[in-house]
Amino acid sequence: MCETIAKLPNWLRETLRKPVGPVFKGEVRPIVEKYKPVMLVSVGDIITYNILKEGIVPDICFVDARSQRKKVSDEILDGTNHPLFERVEVCNPPATITRELILTIISTLRERKKTRIFINGEEDLAVLPVSLLVPEGSLVLYGQPEEGYVALFVSEPLKMRMKEIMEMME
């Protein structure tokens, strides 16, 4: 059973549609090489597919077989798999953060294995808890519809911002 610990209120949705960090287009490799992250995380099917296609394997990726609320193609979904990944499945309904999601992130970080977390529901809000839980110096990438992808270099100020957003949730 999914135990929701935070729900996105309607009034906060518009704020979260705006990118939290810089938006990039094109290949991810130059960004990864620039930041040299201690850990690389991708949130979303398309960004995960694209970085794996570039030969970059994230430490943790979150996928839900959807992009902009539509089912992704089999090519995209299959392309989010990699032989190095442990595979985990969690429940996280749309517009929520569940206890199961947070515990899975914690356990994945503790085990230090490359992991693909398949979300039954929606992965969008996983950016918030994963940014809080990964070490500073990590890079969290997520798709920004119609624009490209957002690259968040995890720092103390970013963690504080993510905590503030989570505290605004119900």
Phi, psi and omega in degrees: 000142179273120176258108181285128176251345177209136179236137181284116178286153182304321184293341182266347184302314183297321178300317183282350174287338179278141180298141179275341181219191181293144180258135179235157173237158175087203185294150180271332185311314180299326179290315179297317180293326179292313186276335182046061186293150174287336178209142180243128181234138173237138179237108180128146183294315185291313179296321179296313178304312184295318181287325175295323178296331177280355180088014179256126181254114179292157176290321177222137171227149179240126178225158179220012180066022180220154172217124184052045176071004179249146179298136177279161179292161176300324179300314180295310183299313178298326181287354176267001176267153176207143182301336180282344186282134160284147181245129181230145178237132179226159177264129176204091182302159178307144175063027180224166167232125182256159175301319181301319179298311181296316179296325178293318177298313180300313181294322178296317179295322180294318183283339178056040175247143176297130189223137172256116180259111178269124184259122169277102185134248183215136184263352189310312185282357177299338177304322184295298183293325182293324178294329177286328190265333180286158180292153173302145183095357176279163177237123179249123180249137173215153182286143174241103186312135178067002183237324185142230179221154180258137177245116179253114175273117189285123180221172178300315178299322178295316179300320179296319179296316180295321178296317178301316180296315180297325179290339177280345180284159182275000000 
